[in-house]
Amino acid sequence: MKYVYALLAASITIALIVVLNIQLPVGNSKTPRLGFFLSPQQGFWQNAESTNTDFGGEMVLKGLKGKADVYFDNRLVPHIYAENDADAYFLQGYLHAKFRLFQMEFETNVAGGRLSEFIGKDGLAIDKYFRRLGMVYAAENSLKVMEADSAVKSAMDAYTAGVNAYIHQLKPNQIPLEFKLLNVQPEPWTNLRSALFLKFMSYDLTGQGDDDLLMTNTKNLLGYHLFQQLFPDRADSLDPILPIGTKFEKPSIIPRIPLNVDSVYYGISGGNTAAIPPIIPNKNNGSNNWAVSGSKTKSGRPILCNDPHLGLNLPSLWYEIQINTPTQNTYGATFPGAPCVIIGFNDSCAWGVTNAGRDVKDFYEMKFKDSTMQEYWYNNEWKRAELRKEVIKVKDGPEDVETLAMTIFGPVMYDKNYQSKNKDGHYYAVRWKAHDGSNELATFYHLNRAKNYSDYSNAINYFECPGQNFAFACKNGDIAIKQQGAFIAKWKHQGEFVMPGTDSTYMWQGVIPSKENPLMYNPSRGFVSSANQMAVDTTYPYYLGRSGNFPIYRGIIINRLLAGMNNITPEDMMKMQTNNYNVFAEMARPALFKYLDESKLSPVEKRYMDKLKDWNLVSDVDATAPTIFECFWDSVFVDTYADELNSTGLPYMWPEQSTLVEAMIKDTNYIFADDIRTKEVKENMQ
């Protein structure tokens, strides 16, 4: 009998081992290996961490050149003190990996079109999008430029070594929880991954992105005349970064306008595009920054503020740190995935960035000889396309291969095999400034060590994509703001719609010299600021694109408040950053009540309107009037434009809120107030 029991026990043990190592299907995914995941010795239990965990102690890390200290303050912000820069960046990489390893790997897998390796076929749409956008191609090009800079390469190499030092010392029970859930292992870090992360930020912050496709649909639907009214070049109430009336030098580049622009570009030339990216950056992901000079502060010293409100992630996109070496003493916010401090200050100066919202990505319609996409028509001859194969590995599934046709403009992102609902057979190549090799990391490397305005100016000249507004303040009293990037010198409205790609007529003709980018240095008004609004008025000699990439209202309230403030303290600035006064409602509420016939309101509706009238325009968390306003405004906005823009199933571009506000104020017979579905009646704003 004892043999029977032994055999039974062995069978049960073997069965449990087999069962607990099986991944059970859950939808399109699978559970982790339950035996490993639930194991008390190696499973998720080991990832629990006491709230009073002590991170102190001595460590010997292979790769450090000398001794270094890391102190954690009461918020667990690390303060690195190293004898040389390489050790500091090594420790920055180590700490990023220790606290944010999965975040780093996940984000760079998304950027590199490798999400499917984590989650299976559900990630294919996103992977195809980023492969076709040319993210890996862009990162490879920029990595060559970054590694040609000895200082930047040294920082990247040290950072990568630090990340890998942490990964290589991980025991199975120490692997972060997310890896255990997905049943994957951390990969060794590379400099290419850091380049990919920086390109991911370029993608997230590239002005107007894929709007060209939606704008083309909208222009073709409405006709160019109506389109112009829906998307004006500037909002009347715009308060630009550089004050209205700023004088500019003559431009050094004057782009040529194609002779056939009216018929080929503004006319309906390519039909409707149906391409829709699977993910679209949130256009409300913006930032504010400003600097006030000592003439407006209580201390007599400048104060700089920056509140980047990018996507709210858990964990945060940012990681706070201090880096102290013989060449720098820098404190601020870093990106897990890259060395250096991105936003912060040192012993001499401070800097902050906001998105410039400039359009540096355009689409061209290509003509191919056949569906193999090996040859395309360009300048009256068939030109050979380079075919780039992108192999996408899929967890628990077969590989997927995307073949990109590389043209003189860039990769063919959209074709009849991808994201085309109507299968119209059109081919759209993307020209994106981020595809060009550049060295944005050098900007932050040098800003971390900047001592004065000259250092700041030289540092940001490395920055090409995405366009950013760099605010600056120095202990010697200097303040400045510059919109920096490699911006294309475009003729008016170039790149707002899909352009013909059959010849060189519509190609980019040059980059605006950095010295001609919008700059304000020690202005007499005593402050500089930006909130993603248009940088200049129409007197600026280069075309910046249409208004509407970001709402204009944050810029209005920031400039209004700063203009009226004196004897400013840091506490005043912190209070200003949380100011909830609603400038948009200040302008829109009178327009709404202008056309409201209160005699037709029910008693309940009348009470709501009374609350809206009595509102102090501060959007406090417990106030009901802001909700009433939003519901009222949203219904008017949708009713005004939905009849035109929802007339077919294709994706279209909706106008900015400011367009309707200004139209309601100026024009009772606003053309879009008419409901085109009621042909016998001509409605107006009344």
C-alpha positions in Angstrom: 0.0 0.0 0.0 2.9 2.4 0.8 3.9 2.2 -2.9 0.4 3.2 -3.9 0.5 6.2 -1.6 4.0 7.1 -2.8 2.9 6.8 -6.5 -0.3 8.9 -5.7 1.8 11.6 -4.0 4.2 11.7 -6.8 1.4 11.9 -9.4 -0.2 14.7 -7.5 3.1 16.5 -7.2 3.9 16.2 -10.9 0.3 17.2 -11.8 0.6 20.3 -9.6 4.0 21.2 -11.2 2.5 20.9 -14.7 -0.7 22.7 -13.8 1.0 25.6 -12.0 3.4 26.2 -14.9 0.5 26.4 -17.4 -0.6 29.9 -18.5 -4.4 29.9 -18.7 -6.1 31.9 -21.5 -7.8 35.1 -20.5 -9.4 36.9 -23.5 -6.6 37.5 -26.0 -4.0 37.1 -23.3 -2.9 34.6 -20.7 -2.3 34.5 -17.0 1.3 34.4 -15.6 2.7 31.0 -14.7 0.7 30.7 -11.5 3.2 28.5 -9.7 5.9 31.0 -10.1 3.7 34.0 -9.6 2.1 32.6 -6.4 5.4 31.2 -5.0 6.1 32.6 -1.5 9.9 32.5 -2.3 9.9 34.0 -5.8 6.4 35.3 -6.6 4.6 38.6 -6.3 4.8 38.4 -2.5 8.5 39.2 -2.7 7.6 42.6 -4.3 5.9 43.8 -1.2 7.9 46.6 0.4 7.6 48.1 3.8 6.7 51.8 4.1 9.8 52.3 6.2 12.2 50.4 4.0 15.8 51.6 4.6 17.7 52.1 1.3 20.9 52.8 3.1 24.0 50.7 3.2 27.3 50.2 1.3 27.4 48.6 -2.1 30.2 47.6 -4.4 29.1 48.1 -8.0 31.2 46.9 -10.9 31.5 49.8 -13.3 32.0 52.7 -10.8 35.4 54.5 -11.3 35.5 56.0 -7.8 33.5 56.4 -4.6 30.1 58.0 -4.6 27.3 58.7 -2.2 23.6 58.7 -2.7 21.3 60.3 0.0 17.5 59.8 0.0 15.6 62.6 1.5 12.2 62.2 3.3 10.4 62.1 -0.1 12.8 59.4 -1.4 14.4 61.9 -3.8 18.0 60.7 -4.4 20.9 63.1 -4.2 24.0 61.8 -6.0 27.5 63.0 -5.0 30.1 61.6 -7.3 33.8 62.3 -8.0 33.2 62.3 -11.7 30.4 62.6 -14.2 30.6 59.1 -15.5 29.9 57.7 -12.0 27.0 60.2 -11.6 25.3 59.0 -14.8 26.0 55.4 -13.9 24.2 55.9 -10.6 21.4 57.8 -12.3 20.8 54.8 -14.6 21.0 52.4 -11.6 18.4 54.4 -9.6 16.1 54.8 -12.6 16.2 51.0 -13.1 15.8 50.3 -9.4 12.6 52.4 -9.2 11.3 52.5 -12.7 12.6 49.5 -14.7 9.3 48.3 -16.1 8.3 51.8 -17.0 11.5 52.2 -19.0 11.2 48.9 -20.8 7.5 49.3 -21.5 7.8 52.8 -22.9 10.8 52.0 -25.2 9.0 48.8 -26.3 6.0 50.9 -27.3 8.3 53.4 -29.1 10.1 50.6 -30.9 7.0 48.8 -32.0 7.5 45.9 -29.7 4.4 46.0 -27.5 3.2 42.7 -29.0 6.2 41.0 -27.3 4.5 42.0 -24.0 0.8 41.6 -24.6 0.4 39.5 -27.7 -1.6 40.3 -30.8 -3.5 43.1 -29.1 -0.4 45.2 -29.4 -0.1 44.8 -33.2 -2.0 47.9 -34.2 0.2 50.1 -32.1 3.4 48.3 -33.1 2.6 48.7 -36.8 1.9 52.4 -36.3 5.2 53.1 -34.7 7.2 50.9 -37.1 5.5 52.6 -40.1 6.1 56.1 -38.5 9.8 55.2 -38.6 10.6 55.4 -34.8 13.4 52.9 -34.9 14.8 54.4 -38.1 14.7 57.9 -36.4 16.4 56.6 -33.2 19.1 54.9 -35.2 19.8 58.1 -37.1 20.0 60.2 -33.9 22.1 57.7 -32.0 24.8 58.1 -34.6 24.9 61.8 -34.0 24.7 61.5 -30.2 27.5 58.9 -30.1 29.7 61.2 -32.3 29.6 63.7 -29.4 32.2 62.3 -27.0 30.7 64.0 -23.9 27.1 62.8 -24.7 28.4 59.3 -25.6 30.2 59.1 -22.3 27.1 60.0 -20.4 24.9 57.5 -22.4 27.4 54.7 -21.9 27.7 55.3 -18.2 23.9 55.6 -17.9 23.4 52.3 -19.8 26.0 50.6 -17.7 24.2 51.7 -14.5 20.9 50.4 -15.7 22.4 47.0 -16.6 24.3 46.8 -13.3 20.9 46.8 -11.6 19.3 44.4 -14.1 22.2 41.9 -13.8 22.1 41.8 -10.0 18.4 41.0 -9.9 17.5 37.7 -8.5 14.3 35.9 -9.7 12.4 37.0 -6.6 13.4 40.7 -7.1 12.1 41.0 -10.7 9.5 43.8 -10.7 5.9 42.7 -10.4 4.8 43.8 -13.9 7.4 41.5 -15.5 6.1 38.6 -13.4 2.5 39.4 -14.4 3.4 39.3 -18.1 5.8 36.4 -17.7 8.7 38.3 -19.4 12.2 39.0 -18.4 13.9 42.5 -18.3 16.2 43.0 -21.3 19.7 44.6 -21.1 19.5 48.3 -21.7 21.2 49.9 -24.7 22.0 53.4 -25.9 19.5 52.8 -28.7 16.7 52.4 -26.0 17.6 55.8 -24.6 17.4 57.2 -28.2 14.1 55.5 -28.7 12.7 57.1 -25.5 13.8 60.6 -26.6 12.1 60.0 -30.0 9.0 58.9 -28.1 9.0 62.3 -26.5 9.4 63.9 -30.0 6.4 61.9 -31.1 4.3 63.0 -28.1 5.2 66.6 -28.5 5.4 67.0 -32.3 2.9 69.8 -33.2 -0.1 68.8 -35.2 1.1 65.3 -35.8 -1.2 63.4 -38.1 -3.6 66.4 -38.4 -2.7 66.7 -42.1 -4.9 63.7 -42.9 -7.9 65.0 -40.9 -7.4 68.6 -42.3 -7.3 67.2 -45.8 -10.6 65.4 -45.2 -12.2 68.6 -43.7 -10.9 70.8 -46.5 -12.2 68.4 -49.2 -15.6 68.1 -47.4 -16.2 71.8 -46.9 -14.2 73.4 -49.7 -11.3 75.7 -49.1 -13.4 78.9 -48.5 -15.4 77.4 -45.7 -12.3 75.6 -44.3 -10.6 79.0 -43.9 -13.4 80.3 -41.8 -13.3 77.2 -39.6 -9.6 77.3 -39.1 -8.3 80.9 -39.1 -4.6 81.7 -39.2 -4.8 83.4 -35.8 -7.4 83.8 -33.0 -8.3 87.5 -32.5 -7.8 87.2 -28.8 -4.3 85.5 -29.0 -1.7 86.9 -26.6 1.5 85.5 -28.2 4.7 84.6 -26.4 6.5 87.6 -27.9 4.3 90.7 -27.4 2.3 92.0 -30.3 4.3 94.7 -32.1 7.7 93.0 -31.6 10.0 94.0 -34.4 11.7 91.2 -36.5 14.6 91.2 -38.9 14.1 90.3 -42.6 14.1 86.6 -43.2 17.2 84.9 -44.7 15.0 82.2 -46.4 12.0 83.0 -48.6 10.3 79.8 -49.7 9.0 79.5 -53.2 5.2 78.9 -53.5 4.3 76.2 -56.1 2.7 77.6 -59.2 -0.1 75.0 -59.1 -0.9 75.5 -55.5 -4.5 76.7 -56.0 -5.6 73.8 -58.2 -3.5 70.9 -56.9 -3.1 71.8 -53.2 -6.1 73.9 -52.1 -8.4 72.2 -54.5 -9.7 68.7 -54.1 -6.9 66.7 -55.5 -6.5 63.4 -53.6 -10.0 62.6 -52.5 -10.6 61.7 -48.8 -8.1 60.0 -46.6 -9.4 57.5 -44.1 -6.2 56.8 -42.2 -6.6 57.1 -38.4 -3.7 56.4 -36.0 -4.5 53.9 -33.3 -3.2 56.4 -30.6 -3.3 60.1 -30.7 -1.3 62.3 -28.3 -3.7 64.3 -26.1 -3.6 67.9 -27.4 -4.3 69.1 -23.8 -0.9 67.7 -22.8 0.8 71.1 -22.6 2.9 73.1 -20.2 3.3 76.6 -18.8 6.6 78.3 -18.0 7.5 81.8 -17.0 10.4 83.8 -15.5 10.1 87.1 -13.7 13.1 89.5 -13.4 14.4 90.9 -10.1 12.6 94.2 -10.9 9.3 92.4 -10.1 10.4 90.2 -7.1 10.6 90.9 -3.4 14.1 89.5 -3.2 15.4 91.4 -6.3 16.4 88.0 -7.8 14.7 86.3 -10.8 12.2 83.5 -10.2 11.5 80.8 -12.8 8.4 78.5 -12.9 7.6 75.5 -15.0 4.6 73.2 -14.7 4.6 70.6 -17.5 1.2 69.0 -17.5 1.9 66.0 -19.8 -0.1 62.8 -19.4 -0.8 61.8 -15.8 1.0 58.4 -15.6 1.4 56.0 -12.7 4.3 56.0 -12.2 5.0 59.6 -13.2 6.7 60.4 -16.4 9.3 62.3 -14.3 11.8 61.3 -11.7 13.2 63.9 -9.4 17.0 63.9 -8.7 20.1 65.9 -7.7 23.4 65.3 -9.4 26.6 66.8 -7.9 30.0 66.3 -9.5 33.1 68.6 -10.0 31.4 69.9 -13.2 27.8 70.5 -12.0 25.4 70.7 -9.1 22.1 70.2 -10.8 18.6 69.5 -9.3 15.4 68.8 -11.1 13.2 66.4 -13.1 14.6 63.6 -15.2 13.2 61.1 -17.7 13.6 57.5 -16.6 15.3 56.2 -19.8 17.8 59.0 -20.4 20.7 60.6 -18.5 20.8 64.3 -17.4 18.3 66.6 -15.8 15.6 67.8 -18.2 14.0 70.6 -16.3 15.7 72.1 -13.3 18.4 74.4 -11.9 22.0 74.5 -10.9 24.1 76.9 -8.8 23.9 79.6 -11.4 20.7 79.4 -13.5 17.3 77.6 -14.0 15.5 76.5 -17.1 12.1 75.2 -18.0 10.4 74.0 -21.2 7.0 74.0 -22.9 5.8 72.5 -26.2 6.1 74.9 -29.1 3.4 73.1 -31.1 5.2 73.7 -34.4 4.3 71.5 -37.4 7.4 69.5 -38.4 5.6 66.4 -39.8 4.1 66.4 -43.3 2.5 63.8 -45.5 3.0 63.3 -49.3 0.9 61.3 -51.6 3.1 58.9 -53.6 2.6 57.2 -57.0 4.0 53.7 -57.2 4.6 51.6 -60.3 2.8 48.7 -58.7 1.8 47.1 -55.4 5.3 45.9 -54.7 6.2 49.6 -53.9 9.7 49.1 -55.3 9.6 52.1 -57.6 7.8 55.5 -57.3 7.3 58.3 -59.7 9.5 61.3 -58.9 10.7 64.2 -61.1 9.5 62.5 -64.3 11.2 59.1 -63.7 10.7 56.0 -61.7 12.9 56.1 -58.7 13.9 53.0 -56.7 12.5 52.7 -53.1 14.6 51.1 -50.4 12.5 48.4 -48.7 13.0 48.1 -45.0 11.6 45.0 -43.3 10.3 45.5 -39.8 9.8 42.1 -38.0 7.3 42.3 -35.2 7.6 39.5 -32.7 4.2 38.5 -31.2 3.9 36.8 -27.8 2.2 33.4 -28.2 1.7 34.1 -31.9 3.4 34.2 -35.3 5.7 37.0 -36.3 4.3 39.9 -38.4 6.5 41.6 -41.0 5.9 45.2 -42.1 7.7 46.2 -45.3 8.3 49.9 -45.4 9.0 51.6 -48.7 11.6 54.3 -47.9 11.2 57.3 -50.3 13.0 60.6 -50.7 10.5 62.1 -48.3 10.6 59.2 -45.7 8.8 55.9 -45.0 5.4 55.2 -46.7 3.3 55.1 -43.5 -0.1 54.6 -45.0 -0.9 52.3 -48.0 -3.7 50.2 -49.2 -2.7 47.4 -46.7 -2.8 49.6 -43.6 -5.4 51.8 -41.9 -7.3 52.5 -45.0 -11.0 52.0 -44.5 -12.0 52.7 -48.1 -9.1 50.7 -49.6 -8.6 53.6 -52.1 -5.1 52.5 -52.9 -3.4 55.7 -51.9 0.1 55.8 -50.6 1.2 58.4 -48.0 4.8 59.0 -47.1 5.7 60.9 -44.0 8.4 63.5 -43.7 9.2 64.1 -40.1 12.0 66.2 -38.7 12.6 63.6 -36.0 13.8 61.2 -38.7 16.9 63.3 -39.1 19.8 62.7 -36.9 20.0 65.2 -34.0 21.5 65.5 -30.6 18.9 66.9 -28.2 20.6 65.2 -25.2 23.5 67.6 -25.7 21.1 70.5 -24.8 20.4 69.1 -21.4 24.0 68.0 -20.8 25.2 71.6 -21.3 22.2 73.2 -19.6 23.1 71.2 -16.5 26.4 73.0 -16.5 25.3 76.4 -17.7 26.6 79.5 -15.9 25.0 82.3 -17.9 22.9 83.4 -20.8 25.6 82.6 -23.3 25.8 79.0 -22.0 22.0 78.7 -22.2 21.9 80.0 -25.7 24.6 77.7 -26.9 23.1 74.7 -25.2 19.6 75.0 -26.7 21.0 75.4 -30.2 21.6 71.6 -30.2 17.8 71.1 -29.8 16.0 70.3 -33.1 12.9 68.2 -32.5 10.3 68.6 -31.0 10.1 72.4 -30.9 10.2 73.7 -27.4 10.0 77.1 -25.6 13.0 77.3 -23.3 12.6 79.7 -20.4 15.7 80.8 -18.6 16.7 82.7 -15.5 20.1 83.4 -14.1 21.4 84.6 -10.7 23.0 87.6 -12.4 19.5 88.8 -13.2 19.1 87.7 -16.8 15.8 86.2 -18.0 14.9 84.9 -21.5 12.6 82.7 -23.5 13.3 81.2 -26.9 11.3 79.0 -29.2 13.9 76.5 -30.3 13.9 73.8 -32.8 14.8 73.0 -36.4 11.7 74.6 -37.9 11.0 74.4 -41.5 10.8 77.6 -43.6 7.3 77.0 -45.1 5.2 79.0 -47.5 1.9 80.0 -46.1 -0.2 76.9 -45.3 2.4 74.4 -46.6 2.0 71.0 -45.0 -1.5 71.6 -43.5 -2.9 69.1 -46.1 -1.5 66.1 -47.8 0.9 67.3 -50.5 1.8 65.8 -53.9 4.9 63.7 -53.8 5.5 63.1 -57.5 8.2 65.8 -57.8 10.3 68.1 -55.7 7.9 71.1 -56.0 6.4 70.6 -52.5 9.5 69.5 -50.7 10.8 71.4 -47.7 13.1 74.2 -48.8 15.2 74.8 -45.8 15.4 75.2 -42.0 14.9 78.6 -40.3 18.3 79.6 -38.8 18.3 79.3 -35.1 19.2 83.0 -34.6 15.8 83.9 -36.3 13.7 81.8 -34.0 11.4 83.8 -31.7 13.5 85.1 -28.7 12.8 87.5 -25.9 15.8 88.5 -23.7 15.5 90.8 -20.6 12.3 92.5 -21.7 11.3 95.8 -20.2 8.0 94.4 -19.0 10.0 92.3 -16.5 8.7 88.8 -17.4 8.7 86.1 -20.1 6.1 83.3 -20.4 4.7 80.6 -22.6 1.7 78.3 -22.4 1.9 76.5 -25.8 0.2 79.4 -27.6 1.3 80.9 -30.9 4.7 82.5 -30.4 4.3 85.6 -32.5 1.9 87.8 -34.3 1.5 88.0 -38.1 4.5 90.3 -38.5 6.9 87.5 -37.9 8.5 86.8 -41.3 8.0 83.0 -41.3 4.8 81.0 -41.3 4.2 79.2 -38.1 1.0 77.4 -39.0 -2.6 78.0 -38.1 -3.8 78.8 -34.7 -5.5 76.1 -32.7 -2.8 73.6 -31.9 -3.3 74.5 -28.3 -5.9 76.6 -26.5 -4.9 80.2 -26.1 -6.5 80.9 -22.7 -3.7 79.8 -20.4 -1.3 82.3 -22.0 -3.9 85.1 -21.6 -4.3 84.6 -17.9 -0.6 84.1 -17.2 0.4 87.3 -18.9 -2.5 89.2 -17.3 -1.5 88.1 -13.8 2.3 88.6 -14.3 1.7 92.1 -15.7 -0.1 93.1 -12.5 2.2 91.6 -10.0 5.1 93.2 -8.1 7.2 92.2 -5.0 6.7 88.6 -6.1 7.6 85.8 -3.8 8.0 82.1 -4.5 4.7 81.6 -2.6 3.0 84.0 -5.0 4.2 81.9 -7.9 3.0 78.6 -6.4 -0.4 80.2 -5.8 -0.5 81.3 -9.4 0.3 77.8 -10.6 -2.9 76.6 -9.0 -5.0 79.5 -10.1 -8.3 78.2 -11.5 -9.7 81.4 -12.9 -11.5 80.5 -16.2 -10.6 83.0 -18.9 -12.3 81.0 -21.5 -15.6 81.2 -19.6 -15.0 84.9 -19.1 -15.1 85.3 -22.9 -17.7 82.6 -23.8 -20.3 83.3 -21.1 -21.4 86.7 -22.5 -21.6 85.2 -26.0 -23.8 82.4 -24.7 -26.2 84.8 -22.9 -26.2 87.2 -25.9 -28.3 84.6 -27.8 -30.2 83.0 -24.9 -34.0 83.7 -24.8 -34.6 83.3 -21.0 -38.3 83.7 -21.4 -38.4 80.2 -22.9 -36.6 78.5 -20.0 -38.3 76.2 -17.5 -38.0 77.0 -13.8 -35.3 74.4 -13.4 -33.4 75.7 -16.4 -33.8 79.2 -15.0 -32.1 78.2 -11.7 -29.2 76.7 -13.7 -28.8 79.9 -15.6 -28.9 82.0 -12.5 -26.1 80.0 -11.0 -24.1 80.5 -14.2 -24.7 84.3 -14.0 -23.6 84.5 -10.4 -20.5 82.4 -11.0 -17.2 84.2 -10.1 -15.5 82.3 -13.0 -13.2 80.4 -10.6 -13.4 76.6 -11.3 -13.2 75.4 -7.7 -13.6 71.7 -7.2 -16.8 72.1 -5.3 -18.5 74.6 -7.6 -21.4 73.6 -9.7 -21.4 76.5 -12.1 -18.3 75.3 -14.0 -20.2 72.0 -14.8 -23.2 74.0 -16.0 -21.0 76.1 -18.2 -19.3 73.1 -19.7 -22.5 71.3 -20.5 -24.0 74.5 -22.0 -21.0 75.3 -24.1 -20.4 71.8 -25.3 -24.0 71.4 -26.5 -23.8 74.7 -28.4 -20.4 73.8 -29.9 -21.5 70.4 -31.1 -24.8 71.6 -32.5 -23.0 74.3 -34.4 -20.6 72.1 -36.3 -22.0 68.5 -36.1 -24.3 68.8 -39.1 -21.3 69.6 -41.4 -18.6 67.4 -39.8 -20.7 64.3 -39.1 -22.2 64.2 -42.6 -20.1 61.2 -43.5 -18.2 58.4 -41.7 -14.7 59.8 -42.4 -12.6 61.4 -39.6 -12.5 65.2 -39.6 -10.8 68.0 -37.8 -13.0 70.0 -35.3 -12.3 73.7 -34.8 -11.0 75.3 -31.7 -13.3 76.7 -29.0 -12.0 80.2 -29.7 -13.2 80.1 -33.3 -16.8 79.8 -32.2 -16.5 82.3 -29.3 -15.1 84.9 -31.6 -17.7 84.2 -34.3 -20.6 84.4 -31.8 -19.3 87.8 -30.6 -18.9 89.2 -34.1 -21.5 87.6 -36.3 -25.2 86.8 -35.6 -25.4 85.2 -39.1 -22.3 83.0 -38.6 -22.4 80.6 -41.5 -22.0 77.4 -39.5 -25.0 78.3 -37.4 -27.2 77.2 -40.3 -28.3 73.6 -40.0 -27.6 72.2 -43.5 -30.1 69.4 -42.8 -33.0 71.9 -42.9 -32.6 73.2 -46.4 -35.8 75.2 -46.3 -34.8 77.1 -43.2 -31.8 79.4 -42.8 -30.8 79.3 -39.1 -28.6 81.9 -37.3 -27.2 82.3 -33.8 -30.4 83.6 -32.4 
